[in-house]
Amino acid sequence: MDNKALTTLGLCKRAGKLIIGSEKTEYSVRHGGCRFVLVAADVSEKILEKYKRLSEETEKTVFVFPDVKMTELASAVGQSGILGVVSTDDAGFSKLLSKKFSNSYNGGNV
């Protein structure tokens, strides 16, 4: 787990630029300007397949955390419980997060 990448997610949340949850992220990908999607490694196969399809349909890059569980992702953004999907439509945070995650996780794309 890369603490700098998780810290950046927390900063994005504090700035009000993080979209939290699968439904809100899916809506943003389909109808908004979603630029970056991140999926925890232990999401259900159904959720993972959904984001594979969305990635293909919309040509958006979807990053999968290979070694961060949903509880860890939730904790990184100040949520309790579990969290499987986060995203952002902010250009600056998208660029920063894409760089951090592609460097940290070798482009762990779906």
The first five atom37 places (N, CA, C, CB, O) and aatype in JSON, in Angstrom:
{
  "aatype": [12, 3, 2, 11, 0, 10, 16, 16, 10, 7, 10, 4, 11, 1, 0, 7, 11, 10, 9, 9, 7, 15, 6, 11, 16, 6, 18, 15, 19, 1, 8, 7, 7, 4, 1, 13, 19, 10, 19, 0, 0, 3, 19, 15, 6, 11, 9, 10, 6, 11, 18, 11, 1, 10, 15, 6, 6, 16, 6, 11, 16, 19, 13, 19, 13, 14, 3, 19, 11, 12, 16, 6, 10, 0, 15, 0, 19, 7, 5, 15, 7, 9, 10, 7, 19, 19, 15, 16, 3, 3, 0, 7, 13, 15, 11, 10, 10, 15, 11, 11, 13, 15, 2, 15, 18, 2, 7, 7, 2, 19],
  "atom_mask": [
    [1, 1, 1, 1, 1],
    [1, 1, 1, 1, 1],
    [1, 1, 1, 1, 1],
    [1, 1, 1, 1, 1],
    [1, 1, 1, 1, 1],
    [1, 1, 1, 1, 1],
    [1, 1, 1, 1, 1],
    [1, 1, 1, 1, 1],
    [1, 1, 1, 1, 1],
    [1, 1, 1, 0, 1],
    [1, 1, 1, 1, 1],
    [1, 1, 1, 1, 1],
    [1, 1, 1, 1, 1],
    [1, 1, 1, 1, 1],
    [1, 1, 1, 1, 1],
    [1, 1, 1, 0, 1],
    [1, 1, 1, 1, 1],
    [1, 1, 1, 1, 1],
    [1, 1, 1, 1, 1],
    [1, 1, 1, 1, 1],
    [1, 1, 1, 0, 1],
    [1, 1, 1, 1, 1],
    [1, 1, 1, 1, 1],
    [1, 1, 1, 1, 1],
    [1, 1, 1, 1, 1],
    [1, 1, 1, 1, 1],
    [1, 1, 1, 1, 1],
    [1, 1, 1, 1, 1],
    [1, 1, 1, 1, 1],
    [1, 1, 1, 1, 1],
    [1, 1, 1, 1, 1],
    [1, 1, 1, 0, 1],
    [1, 1, 1, 0, 1],
    [1, 1, 1, 1, 1],
    [1, 1, 1, 1, 1],
    [1, 1, 1, 1, 1],
    [1, 1, 1, 1, 1],
    [1, 1, 1, 1, 1],
    [1, 1, 1, 1, 1],
    [1, 1, 1, 1, 1],
    [1, 1, 1, 1, 1],
    [1, 1, 1, 1, 1],
    [1, 1, 1, 1, 1],
    [1, 1, 1, 1, 1],
    [1, 1, 1, 1, 1],
    [1, 1, 1, 1, 1],
    [1, 1, 1, 1, 1],
    [1, 1, 1, 1, 1],
    [1, 1, 1, 1, 1],
    [1, 1, 1, 1, 1],
    [1, 1, 1, 1, 1],
    [1, 1, 1, 1, 1],
    [1, 1, 1, 1, 1],
    [1, 1, 1, 1, 1],
    [1, 1, 1, 1, 1],
    [1, 1, 1, 1, 1],
    [1, 1, 1, 1, 1],
    [1, 1, 1, 1, 1],
    [1, 1, 1, 1, 1],
    [1, 1, 1, 1, 1],
    [1, 1, 1, 1, 1],
    [1, 1, 1, 1, 1],
    [1, 1, 1, 1, 1],
    [1, 1, 1, 1, 1],
    [1, 1, 1, 1, 1],
    [1, 1, 1, 1, 1],
    [1, 1, 1, 1, 1],
    [1, 1, 1, 1, 1],
    [1, 1, 1, 1, 1],
    [1, 1, 1, 1, 1],
    [1, 1, 1, 1, 1],
    [1, 1, 1, 1, 1],
    [1, 1, 1, 1, 1],
    [1, 1, 1, 1, 1],
    [1, 1, 1, 1, 1],
    [1, 1, 1, 1, 1],
    [1, 1, 1, 1, 1],
    [1, 1, 1, 0, 1],
    [1, 1, 1, 1, 1],
    [1, 1, 1, 1, 1],
    [1, 1, 1, 0, 1],
    [1, 1, 1, 1, 1],
    [1, 1, 1, 1, 1],
    [1, 1, 1, 0, 1],
    [1, 1, 1, 1, 1],
    [1, 1, 1, 1, 1],
    [1, 1, 1, 1, 1],
    [1, 1, 1, 1, 1],
    [1, 1, 1, 1, 1],
    [1, 1, 1, 1, 1],
    [1, 1, 1, 1, 1],
    [1, 1, 1, 0, 1],
    [1, 1, 1, 1, 1],
    [1, 1, 1, 1, 1],
    [1, 1, 1, 1, 1],
    [1, 1, 1, 1, 1],
    [1, 1, 1, 1, 1],
    [1, 1, 1, 1, 1],
    [1, 1, 1, 1, 1],
    [1, 1, 1, 1, 1],
    [1, 1, 1, 1, 1],
    [1, 1, 1, 1, 1],
    [1, 1, 1, 1, 1],
    [1, 1, 1, 1, 1],
    [1, 1, 1, 1, 1],
    [1, 1, 1, 1, 1],
    [1, 1, 1, 0, 1],
    [1, 1, 1, 0, 1],
    [1, 1, 1, 1, 1],
    [1, 1, 1, 1, 1]
  ],
  "atom_positions": [
    [[0.85, -1.19, 0.0], [0.0, 0.0, 0.0], [0.89, 1.24, 0.0], [-0.96, 0.0, 1.23], [1.86, 1.32, 0.76]],
    [[0.57, 2.18, -0.83], [1.32, 3.42, -0.95], [0.62, 4.51, -0.15], [1.48, 3.84, -2.44], [-0.46, 4.96, -0.53]],
    [[1.23, 4.93, 0.97], [0.61, 5.94, 1.82], [0.45, 7.28, 1.13], [1.42, 6.11, 3.08], [-0.49, 8.01, 1.42]],
    [[1.37, 7.63, 0.22], [1.25, 8.9, -0.49], [0.01, 8.92, -1.38], [2.51, 9.17, -1.33], [-0.68, 9.93, -1.47]],
    [[-0.26, 7.81, -2.03], [-1.44, 7.72, -2.89], [-2.71, 7.82, -2.04], [-1.44, 6.4, -3.7], [-3.65, 8.52, -2.41]],
    [[-2.74, 7.14, -0.92], [-3.91, 7.19, -0.04], [-4.07, 8.58, 0.58], [-3.79, 6.13, 1.06], [-5.19, 9.05, 0.75]],
    [[-2.97, 9.22, 0.9], [-3.01, 10.57, 1.43], [-3.59, 11.53, 0.39], [-1.61, 11.03, 1.87], [-4.36, 12.43, 0.74]],
    [[-3.23, 11.35, -0.85], [-3.77, 12.18, -1.93], [-5.28, 12.0, -2.04], [-3.09, 11.85, -3.27], [-6.01, 12.97, -2.28]],
    [[-5.76, 10.78, -1.87], [-7.21, 10.55, -1.88], [-7.87, 11.32, -0.74], [-7.52, 9.04, -1.75], [-8.93, 11.93, -0.93]],
    [[-7.26, 11.29, 0.43], [-7.8, 12.04, 1.57], [-7.83, 13.54, 1.3], [0.0, 0.0, 0.0], [-8.79, 14.21, 1.67]],
    [[-6.8, 14.05, 0.66], [-6.75, 15.47, 0.31], [-7.86, 15.82, -0.69], [-5.37, 15.83, -0.29], [-8.51, 16.86, -0.57]],
    [[-8.07, 14.96, -1.65], [-9.13, 15.14, -2.63], [-10.49, 15.18, -1.94], [-9.1, 14.01, -3.69], [-11.35, 15.99, -2.3]],
    [[-10.69, 14.32, -0.96], [-11.94, 14.3, -0.19], [-12.13, 15.6, 0.58], [-11.96, 13.1, 0.78], [-13.21, 16.18, 0.55]],
    [[-11.08, 16.05, 1.26], [-11.17, 17.28, 2.04], [-11.44, 18.49, 1.15], [-9.88, 17.5, 2.83], [-12.06, 19.47, 1.58]],
    [[-10.97, 18.43, -0.09], [-11.2, 19.53, -1.03], [-12.61, 19.47, -1.63], [-10.15, 19.49, -2.15], [-13.01, 20.37, -2.38]],
    [[-13.36, 18.43, -1.31], [-14.71, 18.29, -1.84], [-14.76, 17.83, -3.28], [0.0, 0.0, 0.0], [-15.75, 18.04, -3.98]],
    [[-13.69, 17.19, -3.74], [-13.59, 16.78, -5.14], [-13.66, 15.27, -5.33], [-12.32, 17.29, -5.73], [-13.47, 14.79, -6.45]],
    [[-13.93, 14.51, -4.27], [-13.98, 13.06, -4.36], [-15.42, 12.58, -4.42], [-13.25, 12.42, -3.16], [-16.25, 12.98, -3.61]],
    [[-15.7, 11.73, -5.38], [-17.02, 11.1, -5.51], [-16.92, 9.74, -4.84], [-17.48, 10.97, -7.03], [-16.07, 8.92, -5.2]],
    [[-17.78, 9.5, -3.86], [-17.67, 8.3, -3.05], [-18.81, 7.35, -3.35], [-17.66, 8.65, -1.56], [-19.99, 7.72, -3.29]],
    [[-18.46, 6.11, -3.68], [-19.45, 5.06, -3.87], [-19.65, 4.68, -5.32], [0.0, 0.0, 0.0], [-19.38, 5.46, -6.24]],
    [[-20.11, 3.46, -5.51], [-20.27, 2.9, -6.84], [-21.36, 3.58, -7.66], [-20.57, 1.43, -6.74], [-21.15, 3.89, -8.83]],
    [[-22.51, 3.82, -7.07], [-23.63, 4.42, -7.82], [-23.3, 5.84, -8.27], [-24.9, 4.42, -6.96], [-23.55, 6.2, -9.42]],
    [[-22.76, 6.65, -7.36], [-22.41, 8.02, -7.73], [-21.3, 8.05, -8.77], [-21.99, 8.82, -6.49], [-21.31, 8.88, -9.68]],
    [[-20.35, 7.15, -8.64], [-19.27, 7.08, -9.61], [-19.79, 6.65, -10.98], [-18.18, 6.11, -9.14], [-19.42, 7.24, -11.99]],
    [[-20.65, 5.64, -11.0], [-21.21, 5.2, -12.28], [-21.96, 6.34, -12.96], [-22.15, 4.0, -12.07], [-21.83, 6.54, -14.17]],
    [[-22.73, 7.08, -12.2], [-23.47, 8.22, -12.77], [-22.48, 9.25, -13.34], [-24.38, 8.87, -11.69], [-22.67, 9.76, -14.45]],
    [[-21.44, 9.53, -12.59], [-20.46, 10.52, -13.04], [-19.74, 10.05, -14.3], [-19.45, 10.79, -11.93], [-19.45, 10.86, -15.18]],
    [[-19.45, 8.76, -14.39], [-18.78, 8.24, -15.58], [-19.7, 8.36, -16.79], [-18.37, 6.77, -15.37], [-19.26, 8.77, -17.86]],
    [[-20.96, 8.01, -16.62], [-21.9, 8.0, -17.75], [-22.4, 9.4, -18.14], [-23.08, 7.12, -17.42], [-22.62, 9.67, -19.32]],
    [[-22.59, 10.29, -17.15], [-23.25, 11.56, -17.43], [-22.43, 12.8, -17.09], [-24.51, 11.61, -16.68], [-22.77, 13.91, -17.51]],
    [[-21.38, 12.61, -16.37], [-20.61, 13.77, -15.93], [-19.24, 13.78, -16.54], [0.0, 0.0, 0.0], [-18.98, 13.15, -17.57]],
    [[-18.38, 14.48, -15.91], [-17.02, 14.61, -16.42], [-16.02, 13.78, -15.65], [0.0, 0.0, 0.0], [-14.87, 14.2, -15.48]],
    [[-16.42, 12.61, -15.17], [-15.53, 11.77, -14.38], [-14.23, 11.52, -15.14], [-16.21, 10.44, -14.02], [-14.25, 11.14, -16.31]],
    [[-13.12, 11.73, -14.46], [-11.82, 11.59, -15.11], [-10.96, 10.48, -14.51], [-11.07, 12.9, -15.02], [-10.01, 10.02, -15.15]],
    [[-11.28, 10.04, -13.3], [-10.44, 9.05, -12.61], [-11.34, 8.16, -11.75], [-9.35, 9.75, -11.73], [-12.15, 8.67, -10.98]],
    [[-11.19, 6.85, -11.88], [-11.97, 5.89, -11.09], [-11.0, 4.93, -10.43], [-13.0, 5.12, -11.98], [-10.07, 4.43, -11.06]],
    [[-11.24, 4.68, -9.14], [-10.4, 3.78, -8.38], [-11.26, 2.73, -7.69], [-9.55, 4.55, -7.35], [-12.25, 3.07, -7.03]],
    [[-10.9, 1.46, -7.84], [-11.67, 0.34, -7.3], [-10.79, -0.45, -6.34], [-12.22, -0.57, -8.44], [-9.64, -0.75, -6.66]],
    [[-11.31, -0.78, -5.16], [-10.57, -1.58, -4.19], [-10.42, -3.01, -4.71], [-11.29, -1.58, -2.82], [-11.22, -3.48, -5.51]],
    [[-9.37, -3.7, -4.25], [-9.06, -5.04, -4.74], [-10.1, -6.09, -4.38], [-7.73, -5.47, -4.2], [-10.26, -7.07, -5.11]],
    [[-10.81, -5.89, -3.29], [-11.73, -6.94, -2.83], [-13.2, -6.64, -3.08], [-11.53, -7.17, -1.36], [-14.07, -7.14, -2.36]],
    [[-13.5, -5.83, -4.11], [-14.9, -5.6, -4.47], [-15.45, -6.89, -5.06], [-15.04, -4.41, -5.49], [-14.7, -7.79, -5.44]],
    [[-16.77, -6.97, -5.13], [-17.39, -8.17, -5.7], [-17.06, -8.28, -7.19], [-18.92, -8.14, -5.48], [-16.73, -7.29, -7.85]],
    [[-17.16, -9.48, -7.68], [-16.93, -9.72, -9.11], [-17.92, -8.92, -9.96], [-17.04, -11.22, -9.44], [-17.58, -8.45, -11.04]],
    [[-19.15, -8.77, -9.46], [-20.18, -8.01, -10.17], [-19.76, -6.55, -10.36], [-21.51, -8.09, -9.41], [-19.89, -5.99, -11.45]],
    [[-19.26, -5.94, -9.29], [-18.8, -4.53, -9.36], [-17.6, -4.43, -10.29], [-18.44, -4.0, -7.93], [-17.52, -3.5, -11.1]],
    [[-16.67, -5.35, -10.18], [-15.49, -5.32, -11.04], [-15.88, -5.43, -12.51], [-14.52, -6.44, -10.66], [-15.34, -4.71, -13.35]],
    [[-16.79, -6.31, -12.82], [-17.27, -6.46, -14.2], [-17.97, -5.2, -14.69], [-18.21, -7.66, -14.3], [-17.81, -4.8, -15.84]],
    [[-18.74, -4.57, -13.8], [-19.42, -3.32, -14.16], [-18.41, -2.27, -14.59], [-20.26, -2.8, -12.98], [-18.62, -1.58, -15.6]],
    [[-17.33, -2.13, -13.85], [-16.34, -1.12, -14.17], [-15.47, -1.49, -15.36], [-15.47, -0.85, -12.98], [-14.96, -0.61, -16.05]],
    [[-15.3, -2.78, -15.61], [-14.63, -3.19, -16.85], [-15.45, -2.74, -18.04], [-14.41, -4.72, -16.88], [-14.91, -2.17, -19.0]],
    [[-16.77, -2.99, -18.0], [-17.65, -2.57, -19.09], [-17.66, -1.05, -19.24], [-19.08, -3.08, -18.84], [-17.54, -0.53, -20.35]],
    [[-17.79, -0.35, -18.12], [-17.79, 1.13, -18.18], [-16.49, 1.66, -18.78], [-18.0, 1.72, -16.78], [-16.51, 2.61, -19.56]],
    [[-15.39, 1.06, -18.41], [-14.09, 1.48, -18.92], [-14.04, 1.3, -20.43], [-12.97, 0.69, -18.25], [-13.54, 2.18, -21.14]],
    [[-14.54, 0.19, -20.91], [-14.55, -0.06, -22.35], [-15.52, 0.87, -23.08], [-14.92, -1.52, -22.62], [-15.2, 1.4, -24.14]],
    [[-16.71, 1.05, -22.51], [-17.74, 1.87, -23.16], [-17.36, 3.34, -23.23], [-19.05, 1.72, -22.42], [-17.61, 4.01, -24.23]],
    [[-16.76, 3.83, -22.17], [-16.5, 5.26, -22.06], [-15.04, 5.63, -22.29], [-16.92, 5.75, -20.72], [-14.69, 6.81, -22.33]],
    [[-14.18, 4.63, -22.45], [-12.75, 4.83, -22.62], [-12.12, 5.57, -21.45], [-12.49, 5.59, -23.9], [-11.14, 6.3, -21.61]],
    [[-12.68, 5.37, -20.27], [-12.11, 5.93, -19.04], [-11.17, 4.89, -18.44], [-13.24, 6.32, -18.02], [-11.43, 3.69, -18.51]],
    [[-10.09, 5.35, -17.85], [-9.18, 4.45, -17.17], [-9.71, 4.16, -15.78], [-7.76, 5.04, -17.11], [-10.06, 5.07, -15.04]],
    [[-9.76, 2.89, -15.44], [-10.19, 2.47, -14.11], [-9.0, 1.78, -13.45], [-11.45, 1.51, -14.18], [-8.47, 0.8, -13.99]],
    [[-8.59, 2.28, -12.31], [-7.48, 1.7, -11.58], [-8.02, 0.77, -10.5], [-6.58, 2.8, -10.96], [-9.0, 1.09, -9.83]],
    [[-7.37, -0.38, -10.33], [-7.73, -1.31, -9.27], [-6.58, -1.36, -8.29], [-8.06, -2.74, -9.84], [-5.43, -1.6, -8.67]],
    [[-6.9, -1.14, -7.01], [-5.91, -1.27, -5.94], [-5.58, -2.75, -5.78], [-6.43, -0.66, -4.59], [-6.45, -3.5, -5.34]],
    [[-4.4, -3.22, -6.11], [-4.14, -4.65, -5.98], [-3.99, -5.13, -4.54], [-2.9, -4.99, -6.74], [-4.2, -6.31, -4.27]],
    [[-3.65, -4.25, -3.64], [-3.4, -4.72, -2.27], [-4.06, -3.84, -1.2], [-1.92, -4.79, -2.02], [-3.6, -3.82, -0.05]],
    [[-5.11, -3.13, -1.56], [-5.83, -2.33, -0.57], [-7.28, -2.81, -0.53], [-5.75, -0.81, -0.92], [-7.97, -2.85, -1.54]],
    [[-7.7, -3.16, 0.66], [-9.06, -3.66, 0.86], [-10.05, -2.5, 1.01], [-9.13, -4.57, 2.09], [-9.66, -1.35, 1.22]],
    [[-11.32, -2.83, 0.91], [-12.36, -1.81, 1.0], [-12.33, -1.09, 2.35], [-13.74, -2.44, 0.78], [-12.62, 0.1, 2.41]],
    [[-11.99, -1.77, 3.43], [-11.92, -1.11, 4.73], [-10.79, -0.08, 4.76], [-11.71, -2.16, 5.85], [-10.93, 0.98, 5.37]],
    [[-9.68, -0.39, 4.12], [-8.55, 0.53, 4.07], [-8.87, 1.75, 3.2], [-7.3, -0.18, 3.54], [-8.48, 2.87, 3.53]],
    [[-9.57, 1.53, 2.1], [-9.96, 2.64, 1.23], [-10.92, 3.56, 1.98], [-10.61, 2.12, -0.07], [-10.79, 4.78, 1.9]],
    [[-11.87, 2.98, 2.69], [-12.81, 3.79, 3.47], [-12.07, 4.63, 4.5], [-13.85, 2.88, 4.17], [-12.33, 5.82, 4.64]],
    [[-11.17, 4.01, 5.2], [-10.4, 4.71, 6.22], [-9.58, 5.86, 5.62], [-9.47, 3.74, 6.95], [-9.47, 6.92, 6.23]],
    [[-9.01, 5.66, 4.44], [-8.18, 6.68, 3.8], [-8.97, 7.94, 3.48], [-7.57, 6.13, 2.52], [-8.4, 9.03, 3.43]],
    [[-10.28, 7.82, 3.27], [-11.09, 8.99, 2.93], [-12.03, 9.38, 4.08], [-11.91, 8.72, 1.67], [-12.99, 10.12, 3.87]],
    [[-11.74, 8.88, 5.28], [-12.49, 9.3, 6.46], [-13.86, 8.68, 6.61], [0.0, 0.0, 0.0], [-14.72, 9.24, 7.29]],
    [[-14.09, 7.53, 5.99], [-15.37, 6.83, 6.1], [-15.2, 5.64, 7.04], [-15.88, 6.38, 4.71], [-14.11, 5.11, 7.18]],
    [[-16.29, 5.24, 7.66], [-16.24, 4.02, 8.46], [-16.85, 2.9, 7.64], [-16.99, 4.2, 9.82], [-17.63, 3.16, 6.72]],
    [[-16.52, 1.67, 7.95], [-17.08, 0.53, 7.23], [-16.26, 0.19, 6.01], [0.0, 0.0, 0.0], [-15.03, 0.16, 6.06]],
    [[-16.95, -0.07, 4.91], [-16.26, -0.45, 3.68], [-16.6, 0.51, 2.55], [-16.63, -1.9, 3.29], [-17.67, 1.13, 2.54]],
    [[-15.69, 0.62, 1.62], [-15.87, 1.48, 0.45], [-15.11, 0.84, -0.7], [-15.37, 2.95, 0.73], [-13.91, 0.61, -0.6]],
    [[-15.81, 0.56, -1.8], [-15.19, -0.15, -2.91], [-14.77, 0.72, -4.07], [0.0, 0.0, 0.0], [-13.85, 0.35, -4.81]],
    [[-15.44, 1.88, -4.26], [-15.18, 2.68, -5.45], [-15.18, 4.17, -5.1], [-16.24, 2.39, -6.54], [-16.06, 4.64, -4.38]],
    [[-14.19, 4.89, -5.6], [-14.14, 6.35, -5.5], [-13.74, 6.9, -6.87], [-13.14, 6.82, -4.37], [-13.16, 6.19, -7.69]],
    [[-14.05, 8.16, -7.09], [-13.67, 8.79, -8.36], [-13.59, 10.29, -8.16], [-14.69, 8.44, -9.48], [-13.93, 10.82, -7.11]],
    [[-13.12, 10.97, -9.21], [-13.11, 12.43, -9.2], [-13.33, 12.94, -10.62], [-11.77, 12.97, -8.63], [-12.97, 12.29, -11.6]],
    [[-13.93, 14.11, -10.7], [-14.1, 14.77, -11.99], [-13.22, 16.0, -12.09], [-15.57, 15.14, -12.22], [-13.29, 16.75, -13.06]],
    [[-12.39, 16.21, -11.09], [-11.48, 17.35, -11.06], [-10.22, 17.04, -11.88], [-11.1, 17.72, -9.6], [-9.56, 16.03, -11.64]],
    [[-9.9, 17.89, -12.84], [-8.76, 17.65, -13.74], [-7.44, 17.56, -12.99], [-8.68, 18.76, -14.78], [-6.62, 16.67, -13.26]],
    [[-7.22, 18.46, -12.04], [-5.96, 18.47, -11.31], [-5.76, 17.23, -10.45], [0.0, 0.0, 0.0], [-4.71, 16.6, -10.49]],
    [[-6.78, 16.89, -9.68], [-6.68, 15.69, -8.84], [-6.61, 14.44, -9.7], [-7.87, 15.6, -7.87], [-5.92, 13.48, -9.35]],
    [[-7.31, 14.43, -10.81], [-7.28, 13.27, -11.71], [-5.87, 13.02, -12.23], [-8.25, 13.48, -12.88], [-5.39, 11.89, -12.23]],
    [[-5.23, 14.08, -12.65], [-3.86, 13.96, -13.17], [-2.91, 13.48, -12.07], [-3.39, 15.3, -13.74], [-2.09, 12.6, -12.29]],
    [[-3.03, 14.07, -10.9], [-2.17, 13.7, -9.78], [-2.4, 12.25, -9.35], [-2.43, 14.64, -8.59], [-1.44, 11.5, -9.15]],
    [[-3.66, 11.87, -9.22], [-3.98, 10.5, -8.8], [-3.57, 9.49, -9.86], [-5.47, 10.37, -8.5], [-3.04, 8.42, -9.52]],
    [[-3.79, 9.79, -11.12], [-3.39, 8.87, -12.19], [-1.89, 8.62, -12.15], [-3.8, 9.43, -13.56], [-1.43, 7.49, -12.3]],
    [[-1.14, 9.69, -11.94], [0.31, 9.56, -11.86], [0.72, 8.71, -10.66], [0.97, 10.93, -11.77], [1.54, 7.8, -10.79]],
    [[0.15, 8.99, -9.5], [0.51, 8.25, -8.29], [0.14, 6.77, -8.41], [-0.19, 8.85, -7.08], [0.93, 5.91, -8.03]],
    [[-1.04, 6.49, -8.93], [-1.46, 5.11, -8.99], [-0.8, 4.34, -10.12], [-2.95, 5.03, -9.14], [-0.54, 3.15, -9.97]],
    [[-0.52, 4.98, -11.24], [0.15, 4.25, -12.3], [1.61, 3.98, -11.91], [0.08, 5.05, -13.62], [2.16, 2.94, -12.27]],
    [[2.22, 4.91, -11.18], [3.58, 4.68, -10.7], [3.62, 3.64, -9.59], [4.19, 5.99, -10.21], [4.5, 2.78, -9.56]],
    [[2.66, 3.73, -8.68], [2.68, 2.86, -7.52], [2.24, 1.44, -7.84], [1.8, 3.42, -6.46], [2.74, 0.48, -7.26]],
    [[1.31, 1.32, -8.77], [0.7, 0.03, -9.03], [0.85, -0.42, -10.46], [-0.74, 0.07, -8.67], [0.09, -1.27, -10.93]],
    [[1.84, 0.13, -11.17], [2.09, -0.27, -12.55], [0.83, -0.21, -13.4], [2.66, -1.67, -12.59], [0.57, -1.1, -14.21]],
    [[0.06, 0.85, -13.22], [-1.13, 1.03, -14.05], [-2.18, -0.02, -13.83], [0.0, 0.0, 0.0], [-2.82, -0.45, -14.8]],
    [[-2.39, -0.45, -12.62], [-3.3, -1.54, -12.28], [-4.69, -1.39, -12.87], [0.0, 0.0, 0.0], [-5.68, -1.44, -12.14]],
    [[-4.77, -1.19, -14.16], [-6.05, -0.95, -14.81], [-6.88, -2.21, -14.86], [-5.83, -0.42, -16.21], [-6.37, -3.33, -14.81]],
    [[-8.19, -1.99, -14.96], [-9.13, -3.1, -15.09], [-8.89, -3.74, -16.44], [-10.61, -2.63, -14.95], [-9.56, -4.71, -16.79]]
  ]
}
